[in-house]
Amino acid sequence: MNGTQKPAQKSDNKELIAQSLKHVNMLAIEAIRQKNYQQAIDNFTQGLVLEEKLGMKAQMAESFYNMAGVYYLMEEYESALQKIQLAEVLFLQENKKEDVIKTQEMLREIKAKMKQSK
């Protein structure tokens, strides 16, 4: 072999990555239900790596949005602000107008909480 993958192998790899991504996201959601917020952040972070490998910008934006929500629940508003801003940039790049609106709403909430906690 010359070291290159056959098209079927590339497709199989993408499918495996997609399955892993689905599993990691399910684990994150379950962690949130159990109020194990740090585990949820870790799972979403793992998912981001997989989403990046697949070039899934819109899904990456969703993961950043979800992470912002978890940080918000943890009252870690600086981290929430960083993640929501990343989500907004990606949603804008992907022209996801409704998602940009929901992101901006969360951004306002985070900034309000940051003001209150000073």
TIVO-2410 file (N, C-alpha, C; in nm, 3 decimals):
# residues 118
REC num residu      c1      c2      c3 atome chaine
REC   1      M   0.084  -0.119   0.000     N      A
REC   1      M   0.000   0.000   0.000    CA      A
REC   1      M   0.088   0.124   0.000     C      A
REC   2      N   0.038   0.229  -0.059     N      A
REC   2      N   0.114   0.353  -0.068    CA      A
REC   2      N   0.083   0.450   0.047     C      A
REC   3      G   0.006   0.406   0.143     N      A
REC   3      G  -0.022   0.491   0.259    CA      A
REC   3      G  -0.148   0.575   0.246     C      A
REC   4      T  -0.212   0.576   0.130     N      A
REC   4      T  -0.335   0.654   0.117    CA      A
REC   4      T  -0.454   0.564   0.148     C      A
REC   5      Q  -0.558   0.626   0.196     N      A
REC   5      Q  -0.679   0.551   0.227    CA      A
REC   5      Q  -0.767   0.541   0.104     C      A
REC   6      K  -0.834   0.431   0.094     N      A
REC   6      K  -0.934   0.416  -0.011    CA      A
REC   6      K  -1.057   0.497   0.027     C      A
REC   7      P  -1.136   0.541  -0.072     N      A
REC   7      P  -1.256   0.620  -0.039    CA      A
REC   7      P  -1.347   0.552   0.062     C      A
REC   8      A  -1.363   0.421   0.055     N      A
REC   8      A  -1.450   0.351   0.149    CA      A
REC   8      A  -1.397   0.363   0.291     C      A
REC   9      Q  -1.264   0.360   0.306     N      A
REC   9      Q  -1.206   0.373   0.438    CA      A
REC   9      Q  -1.230   0.512   0.495     C      A
REC  10      K  -1.218   0.614   0.413     N      A
REC  10      K  -1.245   0.751   0.458    CA      A
REC  10      K  -1.389   0.764   0.503     C      A
REC  11      S  -1.479   0.705   0.426     N      A
REC  11      S  -1.621   0.709   0.460    CA      A
REC  11      S  -1.646   0.637   0.591     C      A
REC  12      D  -1.582   0.522   0.608     N      A
REC  12      D  -1.596   0.446   0.732    CA      A
REC  12      D  -1.545   0.526   0.850     C      A
REC  13      N  -1.431   0.594   0.834     N      A
REC  13      N  -1.376   0.676   0.940    CA      A
REC  13      N  -1.471   0.788   0.978     C      A
REC  14      K  -1.529   0.854   0.879     N      A
REC  14      K  -1.624   0.961   0.908    CA      A
REC  14      K  -1.745   0.908   0.983     C      A
REC  15      E  -1.790   0.790   0.945     N      A
REC  15      E  -1.906   0.730   1.013    CA      A
REC  15      E  -1.872   0.696   1.158     C      A
REC  16      L  -1.753   0.644   1.181     N      A
REC  16      L  -1.710   0.614   1.318    CA      A
REC  16      L  -1.700   0.742   1.401     C      A
REC  17      I  -1.645   0.847   1.342     N      A
REC  17      I  -1.634   0.974   1.412    CA      A
REC  17      I  -1.773   1.029   1.444     C      A
REC  18      A  -1.864   1.018   1.347     N      A
REC  18      A  -2.001   1.067   1.367    CA      A
REC  18      A  -2.070   0.989   1.479     C      A
REC  19      Q  -2.049   0.858   1.483     N      A
REC  19      Q  -2.108   0.777   1.590    CA      A
REC  19      Q  -2.049   0.814   1.726     C      A
REC  20      S  -1.919   0.836   1.729     N      A
REC  20      S  -1.854   0.877   1.854    CA      A
REC  20      S  -1.908   1.012   1.900     C      A
REC  21      L  -1.928   1.102   1.805     N      A
REC  21      L  -1.980   1.234   1.836    CA      A
REC  21      L  -2.119   1.224   1.898     C      A
REC  22      K  -2.203   1.144   1.838     N      A
REC  22      K  -2.339   1.126   1.891    CA      A
REC  22      K  -2.333   1.071   2.033     C      A
REC  23      H  -2.246   0.975   2.056     N      A
REC  23      H  -2.232   0.915   2.189    CA      A
REC  23      H  -2.184   1.018   2.292     C      A
REC  24      V  -2.083   1.096   2.255     N      A
REC  24      V  -2.027   1.197   2.346    CA      A
REC  24      V  -2.133   1.302   2.380     C      A
REC  25      N  -2.211   1.344   2.282     N      A
REC  25      N  -2.316   1.443   2.308    CA      A
REC  25      N  -2.425   1.386   2.399     C      A
REC  26      M  -2.458   1.258   2.381     N      A
REC  26      M  -2.556   1.195   2.470    CA      A
REC  26      M  -2.503   1.190   2.613     C      A
REC  27      L  -2.374   1.161   2.627     N      A
REC  27      L  -2.312   1.161   2.760    CA      A
REC  27      L  -2.317   1.299   2.823     C      A
REC  28      A  -2.295   1.402   2.743     N      A
REC  28      A  -2.299   1.540   2.793    CA      A
REC  28      A  -2.438   1.575   2.843     C      A
REC  29      I  -2.539   1.539   2.767     N      A
REC  29      I  -2.677   1.567   2.805    CA      A
REC  29      I  -2.712   1.494   2.934     C      A
REC  30      E  -2.671   1.369   2.945     N      A
REC  30      E  -2.696   1.293   3.068    CA      A
REC  30      E  -2.624   1.355   3.186     C      A
REC  31      A  -2.502   1.402   3.165     N      A
REC  31      A  -2.427   1.467   3.273    CA      A
REC  31      A  -2.499   1.593   3.321     C      A
REC  32      I  -2.557   1.669   3.228     N      A
REC  32      I  -2.633   1.789   3.267    CA      A
REC  32      I  -2.753   1.749   3.351     C      A
REC  33      R  -2.824   1.644   3.307     N      A
REC  33      R  -2.941   1.598   3.384    CA      A
REC  33      R  -2.903   1.562   3.527     C      A
REC  34      Q  -2.782   1.508   3.543     N      A
REC  34      Q  -2.736   1.466   3.675    CA      A
REC  34      Q  -2.665   1.580   3.750     C      A
REC  35      K  -2.666   1.698   3.688     N      A
REC  35      K  -2.599   1.817   3.745    CA      A
REC  35      K  -2.450   1.796   3.763     C      A
REC  36      N  -2.394   1.709   3.679     N      A
REC  36      N  -2.249   1.687   3.677    CA      A
REC  36      N  -2.193   1.776   3.566     C      A
REC  37      Y  -2.190   1.905   3.595     N      A
REC  37      Y  -2.162   2.005   3.493    CA      A
REC  37      Y  -2.021   1.996   3.437     C      A
REC  38      Q  -1.923   1.967   3.521     N      A
REC  38      Q  -1.787   1.959   3.468    CA      A
REC  38      Q  -1.774   1.842   3.370     C      A
REC  39      Q  -1.842   1.732   3.399     N      A
REC  39      Q  -1.841   1.619   3.307    CA      A
REC  39      Q  -1.906   1.658   3.174     C      A
REC  40      A  -2.012   1.734   3.180     N      A
REC  40      A  -2.078   1.781   3.058    CA      A
REC  40      A  -1.983   1.867   2.975     C      A
REC  41      I  -1.911   1.957   3.041     N      A
REC  41      I  -1.813   2.041   2.971    CA      A
REC  41      I  -1.707   1.954   2.905     C      A
REC  42      D  -1.658   1.854   2.979     N      A
REC  42      D  -1.556   1.764   2.923    CA      A
REC  42      D  -1.610   1.690   2.801     C      A
REC  43      N  -1.734   1.644   2.809     N      A
REC  43      N  -1.795   1.573   2.696    CA      A
REC  43      N  -1.814   1.664   2.575     C      A
REC  44      F  -1.863   1.786   2.599     N      A
REC  44      F  -1.879   1.880   2.488    CA      A
REC  44      F  -1.743   1.914   2.425     C      A
REC  45      T  -1.640   1.922   2.508     N      A
REC  45      T  -1.506   1.950   2.456    CA      A
REC  45      T  -1.458   1.836   2.366     C      A
REC  46      Q  -1.483   1.712   2.408     N      A
REC  46      Q  -1.450   1.597   2.324    CA      A
REC  46      Q  -1.527   1.604   2.193     C      A
REC  47      G  -1.652   1.642   2.203     N      A
REC  47      G  -1.735   1.653   2.083    CA      A
REC  47      G  -1.682   1.759   1.987     C      A
REC  48      L  -1.632   1.869   2.041     N      A
REC  48      L  -1.576   1.975   1.956    CA      A
REC  48      L  -1.459   1.925   1.872     C      A
REC  49      V  -1.377   1.841   1.931     N      A
REC  49      V  -1.263   1.784   1.857    CA      A
REC  49      V  -1.314   1.703   1.738     C      A
REC  50      L  -1.416   1.623   1.763     N      A
REC  50      L  -1.473   1.539   1.657    CA      A
REC  50      L  -1.543   1.625   1.551     C      A
REC  51      E  -1.616   1.725   1.596     N      A
REC  51      E  -1.686   1.815   1.502    CA      A
REC  51      E  -1.587   1.887   1.413     C      A
REC  52      E  -1.476   1.928   1.471     N      A
REC  52      E  -1.374   1.997   1.392    CA      A
REC  52      E  -1.316   1.903   1.286     C      A
REC  53      K  -1.293   1.777   1.323     N      A
REC  53      K  -1.241   1.679   1.227    CA      A
REC  53      K  -1.336   1.661   1.109     C      A
REC  54      L  -1.465   1.671   1.136     N      A
REC  54      L  -1.566   1.653   1.032    CA      A
REC  54      L  -1.601   1.785   0.962     C      A
REC  55      G  -1.545   1.896   1.009     N      A
REC  55      G  -1.574   2.025   0.947    CA      A
REC  55      G  -1.716   2.072   0.972     C      A
REC  56      M  -1.769   2.039   1.087     N      A
REC  56      M  -1.909   2.069   1.120    CA      A
REC  56      M  -1.917   2.199   1.199     C      A
REC  57      K  -1.906   2.312   1.131     N      A
REC  57      K  -1.904   2.442   1.200    CA      A
REC  57      K  -2.035   2.472   1.274     C      A
REC  58      A  -2.146   2.440   1.212     N      A
REC  58      A  -2.275   2.468   1.279    CA      A
REC  58      A  -2.288   2.384   1.406     C      A
REC  59      Q  -2.245   2.260   1.401     N      A
REC  59      Q  -2.251   2.175   1.520    CA      A
REC  59      Q  -2.152   2.222   1.625     C      A
REC  60      M  -2.036   2.272   1.581     N      A
REC  60      M  -1.940   2.330   1.675    CA      A
REC  60      M  -2.003   2.448   1.747     C      A
REC  61      A  -2.075   2.530   1.671     N      A
REC  61      A  -2.142   2.645   1.731    CA      A
REC  61      A  -2.243   2.600   1.836     C      A
REC  62      E  -2.318   2.494   1.806     N      A
REC  62      E  -2.414   2.439   1.902    CA      A
REC  62      E  -2.344   2.392   2.028     C      A
REC  63      S  -2.228   2.327   2.010     N      A
REC  63      S  -2.154   2.280   2.126    CA      A
REC  63      S  -2.105   2.396   2.212     C      A
REC  64      F  -2.054   2.501   2.147     N      A
REC  64      F  -2.013   2.619   2.223    CA      A
REC  64      F  -2.132   2.681   2.296     C      A
REC  65      Y  -2.245   2.686   2.228     N      A
REC  65      Y  -2.368   2.739   2.289    CA      A
REC  65      Y  -2.405   2.656   2.412     C      A
REC  66      N  -2.403   2.524   2.397     N      A
REC  66      N  -2.437   2.435   2.508    CA      A
REC  66      N  -2.337   2.450   2.623     C      A
REC  67      M  -2.210   2.463   2.590     N      A
REC  67      M  -2.108   2.483   2.693    CA      A
REC  67      M  -2.132   2.614   2.767     C      A
REC  68      A  -2.170   2.718   2.693     N      A
REC  68      A  -2.201   2.846   2.757    CA      A
REC  68      A  -2.314   2.829   2.857     C      A
REC  69      G  -2.415   2.753   2.819     N      A
REC  69      G  -2.527   2.728   2.909    CA      A
REC  69      G  -2.485   2.654   3.035     C      A
REC  70      V  -2.395   2.558   3.019     N      A
REC  70      V  -2.347   2.483   3.135    CA      A
REC  70      V  -2.264   2.574   3.226     C      A
REC  71      Y  -2.175   2.652   3.166     N      A
REC  71      Y  -2.096   2.746   3.247    CA      A
REC  71      Y  -2.187   2.845   3.319     C      A
REC  72      Y  -2.294   2.886   3.253     N      A
REC  72      Y  -2.392   2.975   3.315    CA      A
REC  72      Y  -2.452   2.909   3.439     C      A
REC  73      L  -2.490   2.783   3.427     N      A
REC  73      L  -2.545   2.709   3.541    CA      A
REC  73      L  -2.443   2.696   3.654     C      A
REC  74      M  -2.316   2.689   3.617     N      A
REC  74      M  -2.208   2.678   3.715    CA      A
REC  74      M  -2.171   2.815   3.774     C      A
REC  75      E  -2.235   2.919   3.722     N      A
REC  75      E  -2.208   3.058   3.760    CA      A
REC  75      E  -2.065   3.100   3.726     C      A
REC  76      E  -2.011   3.041   3.622     N      A
REC  76      E  -1.879   3.078   3.570    CA      A
REC  76      E  -1.904   3.165   3.446     C      A
REC  77      Y  -1.938   3.289   3.471     N      A
REC  77      Y  -1.988   3.377   3.367    CA      A
REC  77      Y  -1.881   3.418   3.266     C      A
REC  78      E  -1.757   3.430   3.308     N      A
REC  78      E  -1.650   3.463   3.212    CA      A
REC  78      E  -1.635   3.352   3.108     C      A
REC  79      S  -1.635   3.228   3.156     N      A
REC  79      S  -1.625   3.114   3.064    CA      A
REC  79      S  -1.748   3.106   2.975     C      A
REC  80      A  -1.864   3.132   3.033     N      A
REC  80      A  -1.988   3.132   2.955    CA      A
REC  80      A  -1.981   3.238   2.845     C      A
REC  81      L  -1.930   3.355   2.880     N      A
REC  81      L  -1.918   3.464   2.783    CA      A
REC  81      L  -1.825   3.425   2.668     C      A
REC  82      Q  -1.712   3.365   2.700     N      A
REC  82      Q  -1.618   3.323   2.596    CA      A
REC  82      Q  -1.682   3.223   2.500     C      A
REC  83      K  -1.752   3.126   2.554     N      A
REC  83      K  -1.812   3.021   2.470    CA      A
REC  83      K  -1.927   3.076   2.386     C      A
REC  84      I  -2.008   3.165   2.443     N      A
REC  84      I  -2.121   3.217   2.366    CA      A
REC  84      I  -2.072   3.306   2.253     C      A
REC  85      Q  -1.962   3.376   2.276     N      A
REC  85      Q  -1.905   3.458   2.169    CA      A
REC  85      Q  -1.851   3.371   2.056     C      A
REC  86      L  -1.790   3.259   2.089     N      A
REC  86      L  -1.743   3.166   1.985    CA      A
REC  86      L  -1.862   3.109   1.907     C      A
REC  87      A  -1.968   3.076   1.979     N      A
REC  87      A  -2.088   3.024   1.913    CA      A
REC  87      A  -2.144   3.127   1.816     C      A
REC  88      E  -2.151   3.252   1.861     N      A
REC  88      E  -2.206   3.357   1.776    CA      A
REC  88      E  -2.127   3.373   1.647     C      A
REC  89      V  -1.995   3.373   1.658     N      A
REC  89      V  -1.909   3.388   1.538    CA      A
REC  89      V  -1.937   3.274   1.439     C      A
REC  90      L  -1.943   3.151   1.490     N      A
REC  90      L  -1.965   3.037   1.400    CA      A
REC  90      L  -2.106   3.039   1.340     C      A
REC  91      F  -2.205   3.074   1.421     N      A
REC  91      F  -2.342   3.083   1.367    CA      A
REC  91      F  -2.349   3.191   1.258     C      A
REC  92      L  -2.281   3.302   1.279     N      A
REC  92      L  -2.277   3.407   1.176    CA      A
REC  92      L  -2.211   3.357   1.048     C      A
REC  93      Q  -2.100   3.286   1.064     N      A
REC  93      Q  -2.030   3.231   0.947    CA      A
REC  93      Q  -2.117   3.133   0.870     C      A
REC  94      E  -2.199   3.060   0.942     N      A
REC  94      E  -2.286   2.959   0.880    CA      A
REC  94      E  -2.421   3.017   0.838     C      A
REC  95      N  -2.439   3.147   0.861     N      A
REC  95      N  -2.562   3.218   0.825    CA      A
REC  95      N  -2.686   3.155   0.892     C      A
REC  96      K  -2.671   3.121   1.019     N      A
REC  96      K  -2.780   3.062   1.097    CA      A
REC  96      K  -2.846   3.174   1.178     C      A
REC  97      K  -2.936   3.247   1.112     N      A
REC  97      K  -2.993   3.368   1.171    CA      A
REC  97      K  -3.069   3.343   1.301     C      A
REC  98      E  -3.151   3.239   1.304     N      A
REC  98      E  -3.227   3.210   1.426    CA      A
REC  98      E  -3.134   3.175   1.541     C      A
REC  99      D  -3.027   3.102   1.508     N      A
REC  99      D  -2.930   3.066   1.612    CA      A
REC  99      D  -2.851   3.188   1.660     C      A
REC 100      V  -2.826   3.281   1.570     N      A
REC 100      V  -2.758   3.405   1.609    CA      A
REC 100      V  -2.846   3.480   1.709     C      A
REC 101      I  -2.976   3.484   1.683     N      A
REC 101      I  -3.068   3.553   1.773    CA      A
REC 101      I  -3.069   3.488   1.911     C      A
REC 102      K  -3.079   3.355   1.916     N      A
REC 102      K  -3.081   3.289   2.047    CA      A
REC 102      K  -2.948   3.307   2.119     C      A
REC 103      T  -2.839   3.312   2.043     N      A
REC 103      T  -2.707   3.334   2.102    CA      A
REC 103      T  -2.698   3.474   2.161     C      A
REC 104      Q  -2.750   3.572   2.090     N      A
REC 104      Q  -2.747   3.709   2.139    CA      A
REC 104      Q  -2.833   3.725   2.264     C      A
REC 105      E  -2.943   3.650   2.271     N      A
REC 105      E  -3.027   3.653   2.391    CA      A
REC 105      E  -2.950   3.598   2.510     C      A
REC 106      M  -2.881   3.486   2.489     N      A
REC 106      M  -2.802   3.429   2.598    CA      A
REC 106      M  -2.688   3.522   2.637     C      A
REC 107      L  -2.629   3.586   2.538     N      A
REC 107      L  -2.521   3.681   2.564    CA      A
REC 107      L  -2.568   3.792   2.658     C      A
REC 108      R  -2.688   3.845   2.631     N      A
REC 108      R  -2.745   3.948   2.719    CA      A
REC 108      R  -2.766   3.895   2.861     C      A
REC 109      E  -2.816   3.772   2.872     N      A
REC 109      E  -2.838   3.712   3.004    CA      A
REC 109      E  -2.706   3.698   3.080     C      A
REC 110      I  -2.604   3.651   3.011     N      A
REC 110      I  -2.474   3.632   3.076    CA      A
REC 110      I  -2.418   3.766   3.123     C      A
REC 111      K  -2.426   3.866   3.037     N      A
REC 111      K  -2.374   3.998   3.075    CA      A
REC 111      K  -2.451   4.057   3.193     C      A
REC 112      A  -2.583   4.033   3.197     N      A
REC 112      A  -2.663   4.081   3.310    CA      A
REC 112      A  -2.620   4.012   3.439     C      A
REC 113      K  -2.597   3.882   3.435     N      A
REC 113      K  -2.551   3.808   3.552    CA      A
REC 113      K  -2.413   3.856   3.596     C      A
REC 114      M  -2.328   3.888   3.498     N      A
REC 114      M  -2.194   3.936   3.531    CA      A
REC 114      M  -2.202   4.069   3.605     C      A
REC 115      K  -2.294   4.157   3.563     N      A
REC 115      K  -2.312   4.285   3.630    CA      A
REC 115      K  -2.363   4.266   3.772     C      A
REC 116      Q  -2.459   4.174   3.788     N      A
REC 116      Q  -2.517   4.147   3.919    CA      A
REC 116      Q  -2.414   4.092   4.017     C      A
REC 117      S  -2.322   4.012   3.965     N      A
REC 117      S  -2.227   3.945   4.055    CA      A
REC 117      S  -2.107   4.030   4.092     C      A
REC 118      K  -2.101   4.153   4.040     N      A
REC 118      K  -1.989   4.242   4.074    CA      A
REC 118      K  -2.014   4.313   4.204     C      A
***
